[in-house]
Structure formats: structure tokens, C-alpha cells
């Protein structure tokens, strides 16, 4: 991640300063590239986020680039660098490279047959968070690719996301 993540954090800081957001209840979630931002938030900047929901996200830029169906797009559009000549940068920009900072409870959701962001990206993140002792759940949706299209899966997805944020972000004062 880079400037786009800095912009996201600056926006959060502004909302906190304006009294719109509670710094003790900031959650993050996203899919695909947004899932990458979520994984980055849950590791590199974990102290800022109290809950994360990553779906079809990137955890390891090296294994992602080497296994995705869009090698050239990743290389030319997102990086303008060939991975095989730039392993250090690709690793530095991988969320699991920063796993020792992680403490954000993370829900991971992924389609079982995703070729754009292979399910191994979620498996790597899940394994790393489990190793670190961070609260984590991993849900796989059978027959789903890079998105959730079956109605039953969509309903399950929405219930899980809402439940995760409710569990980790709910204000204890409002539940009295």
C-alpha cells in the first residue's frame, strides 16, 4: 500500500477530529483491492482499527502475483515493476510481512473458485493471524469466484459482516 492508504487514514483522522467518528470503534472492510487495504490495515496499521472484514483480499503480493490470472495487469498497471526483479518491494507491500503488528480481529471471506485473487491469499492471512493469536474466522463460499452471486451466500455474507462489526465495534454504553 502507499499513498492511497495514507489518504484513507487522513480521512479517518479528519472524521475523528470533527467528532464524527469514535477512534475506539473504527472498523475497516473491503473486497479485492479493498480486501488488500483491509489486510494492510489489520497488520501494518493494526493499532488504528478495532475490527476488519477482508473478502477476496490480497495478503502476500509475491504469491498473489505468481498465481493470479492477471499477472500482466498486476505487473504493469498496479506496480509498473516485474515482481521477479523486485521481490523486496513486493514483500514489503505484503500485509503478512507486517503480521507481528497485527491485533485487529479479522473476518476473512472468500469464494472457493476465485482465480483473480486465489483463495490461498485468504488462507495465508488466516494462518498468519492464527499464529499471532489474533481473533480470526475464515469462511469459504463453494462455487463462488471473485464475488458472491448465490442468494444464500449473499445473505450469509451480510449477516456475518454485520455480526462481526457488531461484536467488535458496538459501543458498550449503548447496550446497557
Buried (B, 14 or more C-beta within 10 A) or exposed (E): BEEEBEEBBEEBEEBBEEEEBEEEBBBBBBBBBBBBBBBBBBBBBBEBBBBBBBBBBBBBBBBBBBBBEBBEEBBEEBBEEEBEEBEEEBBEBBBBBBBEBBBBBBBBBBBEBBEBBBBBBBBBBBBBBEEBEBBBBBBBBEEBBBBBEBEEBBEBBEEBBEEBBEEBBEEEEEEE
